[in-house]
Amino acid sequence: MRNEKRSKVARAAAVILMAAAEAFAEEQMSQAGAPAAVRRIVVSIPDRKLALLENGRVVKTYSTAVGATATPTPAGEFQIVNKLVNPTWYHPGKVVPPGKSNPLGARWIGLSQPGFGIHGTNAPKSIGQAASHGCIRMAAADIKELFDLVRVGDAVEFHGERDAVVARLFEAPETSETLLASATGGE
């Protein structure tokens, strides 16, 4: 009789474990099968600001530095092609390894236009200025946060003019979803 009780308890425990395992597997599959959020970075060159959007909603805005007059930031649409931690800076006649003197800071988000990206800086007072060689510079904490939120393949837009949609995007983020949907035909 004792063996029978142990056997019943063992079978019941096995059934419970199997049900739990199946439920866990189904949950994992539904999460894996869920469509990934659509992320997009929008930069207003005149505002010197960057907004991260997810599914058309503003997640976060950041202050940036943009290209200087002699080396302007190009307007256009790009994609993230790579992400590097502690990048090396290459400039004609110069190579600066990772560290305090590296003008890229600790993170590089490379774009589909060669030589251009979004990165940190070793000159934090340049944020809010037109001071870079054309890239978008961000404060150290901000670039680390953005770096962790974006993926290779995400869209990036650099706007050279402050049109109504871009202006509203940075002035009133709570209304940006509606504005972007109407401007893009309802993403």
N, C-alpha and C positions, 0 to 999 in steps of 0.2 A: 504494500500500500504506500509506503514511503517513497519508493522508486516511482510509482505512478504519479504522486503529487509533484515530485521533482520534475518528472517528464512534462507534466501539464504546465508547470511554471516556466520551464525552459522553452516550451513551444509558445506560450503566451509572450514571453520576453522576446523571442525571435520574431514573432508577428509584429510586435510593437516596434522593434528596431527596424524591421523591413519597411513598415509604414512611414516611420520617421525618415529613413534614408530616401524613400521615394518622394516624399514631400520636399525634402531638401533638394534633391535632384531637379524636381519640377520648378522650384523657386529659382535655382541657379540658371536653368535653361530659359525661363521667362525673362530673367534679368539680362542674360546674354543675348537673347533674341530681340530685346527692346531696341528700337531705333536710337542711335546716338544723337545727342543734342547737336543742333547745327550752330556752330560758333562762328563769329565773324568779328574782326577787329576793324574799327572805323577810326581813322585819324583825321582830325581837322588841323591842317598845317597852320592856318591863320590863328586858330584858338590855342595851338600848341597843347592839344589834349588828345587823349586816346580813350576810346570806349570799347569795352568788351561786351558783345551782344551774344545772347544764347537764345535760340528760337525767337529772334526778333525783339527780345527784351534786354534792356541794359542791365548787366550784371555789376559792372564797376566802371568808373572813369578814373583816369590818371592824368596828372600833369606830365608834360614831356618837354624835351628840347628838340628842335627840328633843324634842318639844314640852314647854314649861314647863307647870306646873299651870294657869296662867291661859289658855294657848293650846295645848292638848294635840294630839298627833298622832292623827289619826283611824284607828281600826282598820278594816280592810276590804280588798277586792280591787280593784286598779286596773290600768291599763296605762300604759306609757310612750307619751306622745303627741308629745313633742318633745325635742330635745337642743340646747342652745345653748352655744357657747364665748363667754366673756367677756360674760355677760348683764348687762343693766341691771336694778337692783332698783327696783320700784315699790311704794310704801307710801302710804297716804292722806297727802297733803300733802308727800310726799318722793319724789324721783327721784334715785337714785345711779348714775352711770355706771360702767362697768367700771373697775377699779383697786383699789388697796390698801384703800380705805375701803368697798368694796362688800361687804355681808354675805353675798352669794351665792358669793363666791370666783370662780374662773375657769371653772366648769362648772355647768350646770343641766340636770337630767333632769326634765322636766315630766311630771306624771301626769294621768290622766283625771279627777281631782277638781280643778277649777280652783283655782289659787293654791297648790297643794301640789306638792312635788317633793323631789328628792334633790339636794343641792348642796354646794359647798365652803363655806368660812367665812373670815371675817377675824378670827375669835376662836378660834384653835385650842385654847385651854385649855377651851373649852366641850365638846369631845368627851368622851363618857362621862357627860355631864350631861343633865338635863331643862332645856333652855335656849332652844330655838328658838320660833318663832311657829307651830309645828306641823309644819314640814318636817323632813326628815332631813338633818342636817349631817354632813359627812365631812372628814377631813384632806385637804389639797391634793393630795398624791401619791395618796391612795386614791381620791378622786373622779375624778382624771384616768385612773387605771387602769380603774375601773368604767365610766366614760364610753365608753372605747374597746372594752369587752367587750360592752355591751348594745346592743340595737336598738330602734327605735320599734316598738311592738306587743308587746314582751316583757311578761309578767305580773309584777305587784308585789303582795305581800301584806304588810300591816301587822298584826301580832298584838298585841293589847292585853293578853293573858294568856299566862302561861308554861305552856302545857299540856305534856304529856309529850313530844310530837313536837318541839315548838319547843325545849324544854329539851335534849333529846338532840341536836338539830341543832347547837346551839352548844357543847355539852359534849364530844361525840365525833363529829366530822365523818366519821370513817371508817365509822361505822355508819348515817349519815343516809340513804343510798340505800335501804336495806332498810326503815327506819322510814317514810320518805316514801312508798315504794311501798305499804306496808301501810296507811298512813293515807289514801291517795288512791285505793285500789283497784287499785294496780299500774300506775302510769304507764308 
